[in-house]
Amino acid sequence: MKLLITGAESFVGTELRKHCEAKNIEVIGIDTVTRPSADGTVVEADIRDPNLEKHLPDNIDAIVHLAAIARDGDCKKDPVLCFDVNVTGTANIFRVAKAKGIPQVIYASSEWVYDTFDPAKPKMEDEAINPLALTSEYALSKLAGEALLKQGHLRDGIAVTVLRFGIIYGPRHDNWSAVESLLAKVAGGETVEVGSKLTSRGFVHVSDIARAVLAAQGRNGFEVYNIQPDRPVTLGEVVENAAKILGMPNTLIETNPDNPSIRNVSGVRAATELNWHPETDIEDGLRDVAGFLEHLPSSPPQGASK
């Protein structure tokens, strides 16, 4: 198997390459970084390059399209660049797939494309989305990318597998989600302030994201999958587990306890059709992050289960 990974030097891209190496999957990576890999597996390139296919080998089995401007603040600051990279770049990647005879594009989308949420009803992949209700330039660019790829599939027959990732977290030094941020506050002995401890999100460890990408390889048609935990995880659970792991007091304070924000997204389709489910629960994921950031105590806190 040979995969082309865009955004290969990103947080998810780096993790995915590790998983590919463990499974003896050949990888060709592209990124705009200025540090091409010594072994040549990652080359410096822009996904908008009109001659991109000339720099790529033949017999690629799938493109994993991760490259994007992913921080919403960056997209709001420069919407033109956001849509140029996230939408025009995606169109160019599909063109490359057609030019090189690549049979599948796996597209990294996001749960943020959903416009409304009902805490009691998990959001399913086939529910209608109103793009005019989206307030995030990033989310709108991702939804536009999905629509563009669907048109390309209908026109040219190339398989497209859309993965709507949950909130990704894991061992990294910056660009943190709520998981890493809350753990760092607990580790620093700070008072942790949230609106409601019942606010919940579909937090997914980066290793499970990589596993989902590989599970999607070889699919046909145009398919959309939510990549989500078995249930949303509350901020209260994050803080409670962080305090237990670190042996620190739980100093959580709620400023608006009666108004939790709950994003409930169903991962049933991925479990059923991709045979994928997350293997890293929030406790183990926090322990992984804490170890990476060197926050773990030298000896396990009293009463710790593992």
N, C-alpha and C positions, 0 to 999 in steps of 0.2 A: 504494500500500500504506500502511496506517495501523496502527501498533503501539502498544499500551498496555504500558508498561514499569513494573513495580513495583520499588521499590528503585532508582529511576533515578539517584540521586545516589551510589550505591555505586561501588566500584572497577570492577566489571564493567559496571554500568549506565552509567557515564560513558563507558567505552570503547565500549559498544554504541551509544550515541547518536552518537558520532563516526562510526562505520561507517554508521549509518543516514543521517546527514547527507551523507556522501560518495556514497551511493546514491540520494539524493533520496527517502528513505522518511520519511513523516510520523510523528512520535513524540508521544505524549501520555505524560508521565511522572508518577508519583506517588511521594512519599517523605515521611517524617516530619520531614525537615529544616526548619529555620526560615528557609531562604533560597530561596524560590521563584524560578524563573528569570524574568528580566525579560521574556522573550518569551512567557511563559505556557505553555511546553511542559512544564514540570515544576511541578506544584501540590502544596501541602502536604496530605497526606491519610494516613490510617491504613488499612491493608488490612483491618482488622477493623471498619471503619465500616459499620453496617447500611444506611446510605443512600448508600454509595459510588457506586452507578451513577447517581445523580442529578447527580453532578458531572462525568460523562463524556460525550463526544460520541457520536454514532451512527456506524455503518459502520466499526467497528474490525475489522481482519482477524484479529488474534491478540493474546492477552495473553502477554507474556513475564514470568513470575513469578519475579523475583529476590529480592524482599524477604524477609528472614529474620534471625533472630539466628544468626549463622554461626560465632561463636567458641565452641569447645567449653567453654572456661573459663566464659564467660558463661552457657551453658546449664546447666552443673553448678551454678553459683552460684544460679541461679533457674530450676529446671525448670518451675515453673508458668508463668512468663512465656515460656519457650522454647516450650512446647507451645501456649500461647495464640496466640503470633504465628505459629509455623511450621506448626501444624496447623489451629487455628481460623481463622487468617488465610487459609490456603490454601482451606479450605472456603468462606469468604466470597468469595474471588476466583472460584472456580468458580460460585458463585451469581450473581455479577455477570456472568460470561460468559453464563450462561443467560438472565438478565434482559435483557441488551443484544443477544442474538442473535449473540454472538461465536463463530465456528466453531472456534477452536483455542486451547488453552492450552499454552504451552511452559514446562515446569517445571524450574527449576534444582535438581537433586538433586546427589548427591555419590558418589564411589567409596567413601566411608566407610560406606555402607549394607551393603557386603559384610562377612560375618561371619568368613570364613576365607579363607586364601590358600595356594596351592601354587605356589612359585616356578617350577616347571617347567611349570605349566599355566595359561595366561592365563585370567582370570575372564571369563566370558561373561554377557551380559545376562539370559538365560533360566534361569540357575542358581538353585536354591532358596536362600532366605536365611532363617536362623533368627533372628527378632527377639530371642529370649531370650538369644542369644549376644552381642548388641551391648552394649558397655560405655560407649558414648557417647550422652548424651542428644541431642546434635545429630543424630547418625546415625539414632537411633530416630525422632526427629521428622521427618526427611526421608523415611524409609521409610514412616512413617504417612501422610505427605502423598501419597506415590506411591499407596498403597493406596486412600486416600480419592478421589483423582482417577480411579483405575481404576473404582471403583464409580460415580462420577458419569458417566463415559463410558458405561458399560454401561446406566445408567439413562436418560440424556438424549441420548446420541449425539454430544456435543461431542468433537472430536478432542483427544487429550492426547499430547504429545510430551515424554517425560521425558529429560533430559540429565544423566547422571551425570558431572559434571565431575571431572577429575583435580585435582592440586594446583596451584592457580592462583598464578602469580607475575607480576611486571612492575614498571613504574616507579611506585613509591609510597613514602610516607615512613613508614608504620607498618603494623601488622598483617601483618608479613612471614611468608612461608613460609621453609623452609630455604634456598632459593636466595638470597633477598635477605640473609638473616642471615649465611650463610657468605661471601658476597661482601663484606659490610661488615667482617667479621673479617679477611679477607685484605687489604682496603684499609687497615685500621688497623694492619697489621703484627703482628697477634696470632697466637699459636699456635692452630691450629684443631683442636679435639678432637671426635672422633666415636666412636661405638661401633665401627662397621666402615665402611670406605670403600666396601664393596660394598652397603651398605644403599641401596635404590633405590625411587624413586617415579615416578609418572606426572606429571611437571611439565609444565604447559601454560601458555604465555604468554597473557596476557589478551587480546591481539589475536586469537589463534586461538580463544579462547573466544567472542568476539563473532562471529567468522565462523561458528562452529558453530551459534550461535543463529539466525543469518540463514539458514543452510543448512536448518534444521529448519522454517522457515516454509512453510505450505501442506501439511503432512503430514495424513494421515487416520488414523482408528482410534486405538488405544492402542499406542504404541511407546516402547521404551526404548533409549537409545544411550549407550554409554560414550564420553566425549570424552577421548581419551588420545593421548600421543605414539606414534610408531611402535614404541618400546620403552621400558622403564623406564630412567631415568637415575640413575646411582649418585652418592652424595655425593662420592666420589673424583673423578668427572668434573666435578662442579660446582666443587670447589676447584681442580683442575688448570686448568680453563679460566679461572677467575677470576684465578688467579695469572698466567697467560699474558697475558690482556687488560690487566691492571693493571701488568705488569712487576714483580711482587712475587715473593718466594720462596714456594714451596709448603711450608708448615710443618704439614702435616696429621699428627696423631697419632691412632692407633687405641687405644681402651681395651678393646675386645672384638672383635678382628678375625675371630674364627671364628664369630660369630653375627650375620650380617647380617639385617636385616629387609627382606624383598623383597615389595612389593605389585605383582603382575603382572596388569594388567587389559587385556583385548583391546579395541582400537579398530577392529577389522575391519568390524564392522557399520556404523559411521558412515562409514567409507571407502567401503564398497560401496553403501549405500543413500542416504546424504546427499551422496556425492561430496565428503566433507570429509577433509582430513588436515592436520596442523599444518604451517605454513609457516616457523615460527620455531624453529630448533634451539637447543640450550642455549647454544652459544657466542654466537650473535647475540642471544639473549634476555638473557644476562648483560651483553653490551655495551650493550644498551638501558638496563638498570637502572643500570649504572655511569655512563653518560652523564647520566641523570636525576639521580643522586645526586652528580654532579660529581666522580666518582672517576677518570675516565679521565685518563691522563697526557697532557701537552700534545703529545707526539709519540709515535707508535706504538712500543711496546717492540720491541727488536731481535729479528727473527725472527718477528714477528707476521704472520699470513697476510692479515689484513684489518683 
